[in-house]
Amino acid sequence: MYAIVNISGKQYKAEKGSTLCVPKQLLDEGKKLVLEDVRMVHDGKTAKFGNPKVSGAKVTATILEHGRERKILVYKKKRRKGYQRKNGHRQWYTNIEIQNIQMSKAKSAPKPKKEKKES
């Protein structure tokens, strides 16, 4: 079973027991994270797609660690003008481990019985 979840504007494939590197989340390490913005759930036989979310579906994860990516250098230059700028950037990230994918059984309302007309 796997699910496609939206985390901070990006979509990730979440399977039970897998680890994901996502943009930084504001919880401490070891805390539980509940993701309710589930876009698709596939149980091995059927897939359920949301419009935009799948109702009643949620993914629970545990935050493993926070960190920063390797440095990326950004260099700007305009030729013949003496303009040069060099800048470095390190993006924050969070590693999470997927614990569980839950789908609630939506109870449908019973259909009203049609009455027979006698003539």
Secondary structure as a PSIPRED ss2 file (coil, helix, strand):
# PSIPRED VFORMAT (PSIPRED V4.0)

   1 M C   1.000  0.000  0.000
   2 Y E   0.000  0.000  1.000
   3 A E   0.000  0.000  1.000
   4 I E   0.000  0.000  1.000
   5 V E   0.000  0.000  1.000
   6 N E   0.000  0.000  1.000
   7 I E   0.000  0.000  1.000
   8 S C   1.000  0.000  0.000
   9 G C   1.000  0.000  0.000
  10 K E   0.000  0.000  1.000
  11 Q E   0.000  0.000  1.000
  12 Y E   0.000  0.000  1.000
  13 K E   0.000  0.000  1.000
  14 A E   0.000  0.000  1.000
  15 E E   0.000  0.000  1.000
  16 K C   1.000  0.000  0.000
  17 G C   1.000  0.000  0.000
  18 S C   1.000  0.000  0.000
  19 T E   0.000  0.000  1.000
  20 L E   0.000  0.000  1.000
  21 C E   0.000  0.000  1.000
  22 V E   0.000  0.000  1.000
  23 P E   0.000  0.000  1.000
  24 K C   1.000  0.000  0.000
  25 Q C   1.000  0.000  0.000
  26 L C   1.000  0.000  0.000
  27 L C   1.000  0.000  0.000
  28 D C   1.000  0.000  0.000
  29 E C   1.000  0.000  0.000
  30 G C   1.000  0.000  0.000
  31 K C   1.000  0.000  0.000
  32 K E   0.000  0.000  1.000
  33 L E   0.000  0.000  1.000
  34 V E   0.000  0.000  1.000
  35 L E   0.000  0.000  1.000
  36 E C   1.000  0.000  0.000
  37 D C   1.000  0.000  0.000
  38 V E   0.000  0.000  1.000
  39 R E   0.000  0.000  1.000
  40 M E   0.000  0.000  1.000
  41 V E   0.000  0.000  1.000
  42 H E   0.000  0.000  1.000
  43 D C   1.000  0.000  0.000
  44 G C   1.000  0.000  0.000
  45 K C   1.000  0.000  0.000
  46 T C   1.000  0.000  0.000
  47 A E   0.000  0.000  1.000
  48 K E   0.000  0.000  1.000
  49 F E   0.000  0.000  1.000
  50 G C   1.000  0.000  0.000
  51 N C   1.000  0.000  0.000
  52 P C   1.000  0.000  0.000
  53 K C   1.000  0.000  0.000
  54 V C   1.000  0.000  0.000
  55 S C   1.000  0.000  0.000
  56 G C   1.000  0.000  0.000
  57 A E   0.000  0.000  1.000
  58 K E   0.000  0.000  1.000
  59 V E   0.000  0.000  1.000
  60 T E   0.000  0.000  1.000
  61 A E   0.000  0.000  1.000
  62 T E   0.000  0.000  1.000
  63 I E   0.000  0.000  1.000
  64 L E   0.000  0.000  1.000
  65 E E   0.000  0.000  1.000
  66 H E   0.000  0.000  1.000
  67 G E   0.000  0.000  1.000
  68 R E   0.000  0.000  1.000
  69 E C   1.000  0.000  0.000
  70 R C   1.000  0.000  0.000
  71 K C   1.000  0.000  0.000
  72 I E   0.000  0.000  1.000
  73 L E   0.000  0.000  1.000
  74 V E   0.000  0.000  1.000
  75 Y E   0.000  0.000  1.000
  76 K E   0.000  0.000  1.000
  77 K E   0.000  0.000  1.000
  78 K E   0.000  0.000  1.000
  79 R C   1.000  0.000  0.000
  80 R C   1.000  0.000  0.000
  81 K C   1.000  0.000  0.000
  82 G C   1.000  0.000  0.000
  83 Y E   0.000  0.000  1.000
  84 Q E   0.000  0.000  1.000
  85 R E   0.000  0.000  1.000
  86 K E   0.000  0.000  1.000
  87 N E   0.000  0.000  1.000
  88 G E   0.000  0.000  1.000
  89 H E   0.000  0.000  1.000
  90 R C   1.000  0.000  0.000
  91 Q C   1.000  0.000  0.000
  92 W E   0.000  0.000  1.000
  93 Y E   0.000  0.000  1.000
  94 T E   0.000  0.000  1.000
  95 N E   0.000  0.000  1.000
  96 I E   0.000  0.000  1.000
  97 E E   0.000  0.000  1.000
  98 I E   0.000  0.000  1.000
  99 Q E   0.000  0.000  1.000
 100 N E   0.000  0.000  1.000
 101 I E   0.000  0.000  1.000
 102 Q E   0.000  0.000  1.000
 103 M E   0.000  0.000  1.000
 104 S C   1.000  0.000  0.000
 105 K C   1.000  0.000  0.000
 106 A C   1.000  0.000  0.000
 107 K C   1.000  0.000  0.000
 108 S C   1.000  0.000  0.000
 109 A C   1.000  0.000  0.000
 110 P C   1.000  0.000  0.000
 111 K C   1.000  0.000  0.000
 112 P C   1.000  0.000  0.000
 113 K C   1.000  0.000  0.000
 114 K C   1.000  0.000  0.000
 115 E C   1.000  0.000  0.000
 116 K C   1.000  0.000  0.000
 117 K C   1.000  0.000  0.000
 118 E C   1.000  0.000  0.000
 119 S C   1.000  0.000  0.000
